[in-house]
Amino acid sequence: MKKHAFLLIFLIMLGFRNQVSFAQCTVQAIAQDTVVPCNGSTILSVNGTGTSILAFGEDFNNGVPIGWDFSQVVTIANNTCGVPSLDGSDFMWMGDQSVAPREMATMPLDVASGGSICFEMRYAIQAQASPCEGPDLASEGVYLQYSIDNGATWVTINYWSPNGGYDSYMTSWNNYCETIPLAAQTATTKFRWTQLAVSGAGFDHWGLDNITVDAAIPNYTITWLHDNYSYPTGVYIGDNPTPVYPTGTTSYVVMMTDSTNICYDTITLTISYPQIDNILENNPTCGSNNGSLVASSIGGAGGYTYSIDNGQNFQNSGTFLDLGINNYTIILVDQNNCSDTMQAVLTGVDSVDIANMTVTTTTCGLDNGIIDLSVTGGTLPYQYSVNGGSTFSANAVINNLIPGTYQVYVQDNNGCYDTTEAIIYPSTNPVLGQTTTTLEFCSLEDGTISTSATLGVDPYVFVLHQGATLVGTDPIGQFNNLQSGAYWVTVIDQIGCADSLLVTVDSIPAPVSPMTDTVLCNLDLQVFGVVSYTGTNWTANTANILFSDPNVQNPLITADTAGIYLINLQDTVCNFNQTFSLTFVADPYTSIIDTTLCIGEVANLAAIQQPQNVSYLWSTGATTPTINVTEPGDYLIEASNMCGVSIDTASVDFYFCDIELPNVFTPNGDGDNDYFQMLFYGGLSTFECIIVNRWGNTIRVFENPAFQWDGTDEKGHPMDEGVYFYVARTITNAGDKIEKQGLIHLVRE
């Protein structure tokens, strides 16, 4: 196949194909609504085409794009990707040499009177090899667009989505035709086919063939025959400005003619009337006005309103509530005042009725109340409830009821019910009033029970039992000097009715403490296990002891320093008292220092001793606080007691002691080599350094090996630059005698 790329000027030189095609007119009658609501209107429109000329045509059979304002680099052949065009001739293919945006744009065309655009197009199939790889993303399709400002802006006429890249229709050659929009009908309109988004040059390929732009000749006139409205000559699209108001099924004819050719089209409009299509009837129940009608409607102009009282009142909803047994006529009216009616009938059933109710109250405070019911109406069998309808039974006599107010329900077989209220009053049985107890503390038999009574027939007798044992009786309900335990309190009135209550006298036990003499390593103790219901008071024999709270059962005890302390715990009621010793032991501690000695000396390593240290252990195996060593190395000491171990290490080094002095110094105060001094010293027992001038006069004498000579005499006068002589003598700690002498150059820069 051949691939051709041409400059725009060459394309213009080739020119257009000046083929002209003629056709009869066609006209289409259009209605805004083909179904018009009763009493409504609609707008009629027209879309026509008359005799046309070929404003632009391209079949790519010349092997190059002809007559285009812009052409992407394209491939023209008849067998690209193995799918021939519809006529088997050459076609244009946007292949792997065409980069985004891919575009074919016409020169400006005169389509002022409208017309049509027809072309053949095919997408490559997704995932095939380049240049036959098809578009798949929704944004990778081809747009047909027009511009009326010479390409500054473009408006989309249509867009063809790839539909995922495997749509068999899109991947086959098909013919597409589009009517030129009214906004595009100018004398200088450009058209383009463009693909704005691609995944790359090797992807999303497509082709075009047999493109024609037919421009209508402006010599036809279109006229609606029902009202003789005519569009201006050459205007083939637009609305009839006068709405039509059909009152039944009506046809409207439009004619298009140039005095020689003539064509017609007819559109038929039908009327939509409002209609009640359904009424849901919910019958009233049990003689009540609780029925309802729900009407639904279709057709007409919408905006429905409904009436159920012969049009006296209307509502927006088709739902009518609270209806009784009756025949009803529902009237429907839409917003165009068109109407419909429909009949509905509601039927119902009889109600049940509680005809008589006998209530028997309780006696002597027992739960023996009775409700006896007599019922009429409704449909058998009946069900009865005295708890508001929570549960039902078939027995009309309900026994063993406690005093109170009852909501009585009777329900028949149809679910109809009647309800009333029944009150069962209490009898005069005595009732124990508020009963209180006081605690028995520490087994002291000082508990009490106090009670009272109401109702019944006084005077009362109060009786107290513990199990089967009679504890005592009392006319006012006061019982003292009681042990802890459970008691039955009974009140008996004058006629023998009684009421009883089980009460408990609780006990408060003496405090419990597990505390014993304790030895601790840390300076605090969190107390656990102390239980006291009668208060606590913690004290110590010294101000060195602090309690987080001396009045809680289990405080945190803290000492300022290690030592032995006495701790006391007391309660506030039971005379409980406990004392124990609390010993705080400090952690062990020791330390040794590094030592450097002359060869031949004995190093004495002494560990720091503390009173809490119980034992010492050296890495040599010695157990004394102090050892002597004569060998270099690292020595470790451990001091220990019950609270742990303190460890330290010292390094011992032995070296050959000597005298080392420089031969030049510059005492100018610049901080660099300002002094004549020992380069190294240590392990020296005695020391002397004599400095003389070249005439043998003694300038300075030093007896400390840490001396620093700043170039002055004994009176602090600066010495002249020159050469001086020194003699240094020492005896090391190991007893070695060393003497050295040499020259000193004093330089003042």
Secondary structure, 3 states (H helix, E strand, C coil): CEEECCCHHHHHHHCCCCCCCCCCCEEEEEECCCEEECCCCECEEEEEECCEEEEEEECCCCCCCCCEEEECCEEEECCHHHCCCCCCCCEEEECCCCCCCEEEEECCECCCCCEEEEEEEEECCCCCCCCCCCCCCCCCCEEEEEECCCCCCCEEEEEECCHHHCCCCCCCCEEEEEECCHHHCCCCEEEEEEECCCCCCCCCCEEEEEEEEEEECCCCEEEECCCCEECCCCCCEEECCCCECCCCCEEEEEEEECCCCEEEEEEEEEEECCEEEEEEEECCCCCCCCEEEEEEEECCCCCCEEECCCCCCCECCCEEEEECCEEEEEEEECCCCCEEEEEEEECCCCCEEEEEEEEECCCCCCCCEEEEEEEEECCCCCEEECECCCCCECCCEEEEECCEEEEEEEECCCCCEEEEEEEECCCCCCEECCCEEECEECCCCCEEEECCEECCCCCCEEEEEECCEEEEEECCCEEEEECCEEEEEEEECCCCCEEEEEEEECEECCCECCCCCEEECCCEEECCCCECCCCCEEEECCCCEEECCCCCCCCEEEECCCEEEEEEEECCCCCCEEEEEEEECCCCCCCCCCEEEECCCCEEEECCCCCCCCEEEECCCCCCCEEEECCCEEEEEEEEECCEEEEEEEEEEEECCCCECCCEECCCCCCCCCCEECCECCCEEEEEEEEECCCCCEEEEECCCCCEECCECCCCCECCCEEEEEEEEEEECCCCEEEEEEEEEECCC
